[in-house]
Structure formats: structure tokens, C-alpha cells
Amino acid sequence: GLRAIAIIAVVFYHAGFPGFSGGFVGVDVFFVISGFLITAQLFNEAAASGRVSLSAFYARRVRRLMPAGLLVVAVTLVLGGLFMPPVSDEQRALARSAMAVAFFASNFFFFQTTGGYFDAPSFSMPLLHTWSLAVEEQYYLLWPLLMLLVFRLSRPRSAESRMRARVL
């Protein structure tokens, strides 16, 4: 439910509804909730089986995110080909941003190529919104590795020490 509220806040902000001037707070809330859920999932897997399967974790992330992500990029490229001037700087920029999306680096790409998220050039970048997905994917890449290291170093022997590790 909180994720839905966060998403609605962002969508209403971008749609210009009055009273939704802080849509970026919705992004922050979404990140916090996602971080909590992923961390809880990793802890529960480690507590139940004594290990974390990175391959299963990454496979779940790919199955959840890639189909919609690929569809968005493909449709955006097709529409860019139809509505942007042929062989233009806009099409080149769109192609470069699509490559950045494919490598989960669009946040770095847009940080480097725009003056800011709300600057005038940003309105001509149809994949700009993917910066948040890139941040999420980078989190998914690094956080489980860090959690695996913590699990390997802590190896709780009793229920009490397992609870202490969970709290930590």
C-alpha cells in the first residue's frame, strides 16, 4: 500500500495536480520500502536455509523488471524513430540513453548530460525517468553482495544470536 501511495505521489506530481509539489518524496519512500523488503527477503532466506542464493535473487529481479523495462525502451525507440527528426541529435541522444538504460547506468548518463532533472533539456529526453530504475538496479547488484559478506562473517549459532544479527 505504501508503494502505491509513493507511486501516486510521483505520478500526480508529474501530472501537475495541486498539492503534490514534492513528488520526489514519493521516490525516496519507494526506495526505502524496496530496500527494507529486499533486506528482509535476504535475511529470511539466510535464516531459513543458512545461505543466500545470489543466482536465485538475481533471477527473480530479472524476471520482475526486465520484461517491462525492455518493452518501455523498445516502444520509446520506435516512437522516437517515428516522431523525432530523422538522423538527428535527438535520435542520437535517445539511442545513447537507451544504451545507458541497458547497462543500468542511466542515472550516471543523465547526470552527466543534463544540467538537472528539472532543466529544460530534460523534457526532450523520453527515458529520463529510468534514472530511478538504474539506482534500484545498482542497489540490487551491490546490497546482496554486502549482505552475503555479513552473513558469512556472522554465522549465528542460536536463535538469540540470529535475532541479534537480524536487528543489526
N, C-alpha and C positions, 0 to 999 in steps of 0.2 A: 503494500500500500504506500509506503514512504517513497519507493522508487517511482510509482505512478505520480505522486504529488510533485516530486522533483522534476519529472519529465514535463508535466503540465505547466509548471512554473517556467521552464525554459521555452516551451512552445508558445505560451501566452506572451512571454516577454518578446520573442521574435515577431509575433503577430501584432504587437503594438497595443495589446489590451491595457487599459488604465489599471494602475495598482500592481503591476508586475514589472517594476523597474529593475529588480535585482535578479534577473533570470540566471545569472552566473552562480548565484547561491544554490540554485537547483542542481547545477553541475557539481558543485562541491558536495552537496548532500548525496548525490548519486555515487560519487567516488567513495565517500566514507562508507556508505551502505555496501557497495561492492567489495571494498576492502575487508569489511567485517565478515561478509558472507564467505569470501574466498578463504580468509584466515580460519574461520570456524570449520569450513569444509576440510582444510588441510589438517587441522588439529584433530577433528573427529576421525579422519582416516588413519592418522598416526596412532591415536588412542585405541582404535578398534583392531588394527592389524599390526601395529608396531612399525609401520613403514609408510612412506608416501610414494605412490607411483607417479612419477613425473610424466611418463608417456600417457597414462590414462588421463591425467589432469589436462595436458595439452590437447589431447584428442577431444575431450569434452569442450574445451574452449573453441577449437577449430569448428566442430560440428555446430556450436551455438552461434558463432559470429561470422564465419566465412561466407555462408550462402547469402545472407542479406548484404554483407559488405561487397561481395563480388557483383551482386545484382545492382546495387547503387552505383558502383563505379562503371559498370558496363552501360547502364541506361544513361548516366551522365555523359560518358564519352560519345554515345550515339547522338544524344541531343546536342552536345557541343559541336559535333560534326555537321548537324543539320542547321543550327541557328547561329553559330559563330562564323565570322568571315573565313573563307577557305584559306588554308596555309597562312594563318595569321599568328601574331604574337599571342593572342588569347588562346588559340588552339594549342600552341606550343606549351604555354603555361599550364593549360589543363592536362596535357599529356604528362608534363613533369610532375604535377601534383598527383596524378593517378599513380605514377611510379612510386612516389613517396608514400601514398596510401598502401600500395602493395608491400612495401617494406616496413610498415608500421612506424613510419618516421614523418608523417605529415605535420605533426606538431613542430618538429625542427625545421621542416621545409617552409611552413608558413611563417614561423618566427623569423626566419632569415629573409623571406621575400616580401613580407608586408611590414608596414610601419606599426601595425597593431590590428587586433581583431575588429575594431570598430572604425578603422580608417576607410576612406572612400575606395581605394583599390580592392579592399576585401569583398565588396559587393559584387565584383565581377569574377569571383573565384568559387565556382559551384561546389567544390569539395572541401571548402574551408572548415565546415563543421566536423570533418573527420579528425581534427586535432585531438578531440577528446577520446576518440576510439584509439588513437595511437598511444595516448598516455595510458589508457587502460591496458592495452596490449603489452606495453613496456612493463607495467606493473605485473601483469600475468607472467611475463618472462622472468623477471628478477625475484619477485617475492617468494614463489615456491622454492627457488634455489636457496634463498636465505633461510626459509623455514626448514628445509631439509637439513641444512647445516645445524640449526638449533636442535632439531630432533636427534640428530646423530650425536651431538655433544651432550645432550641432557639425559637420554635414555632412562626415564623414570622407572623404578622397580616396584613401587607400591601405588595404590590408588591415591594416597595423600600426596606423594611427590608428583603424580600425574596431574592432579588438580593444581598444584603449585606451578607446574610447567604451563598449564593452560592459562592460569592467571597472568603469568609472565608474558 
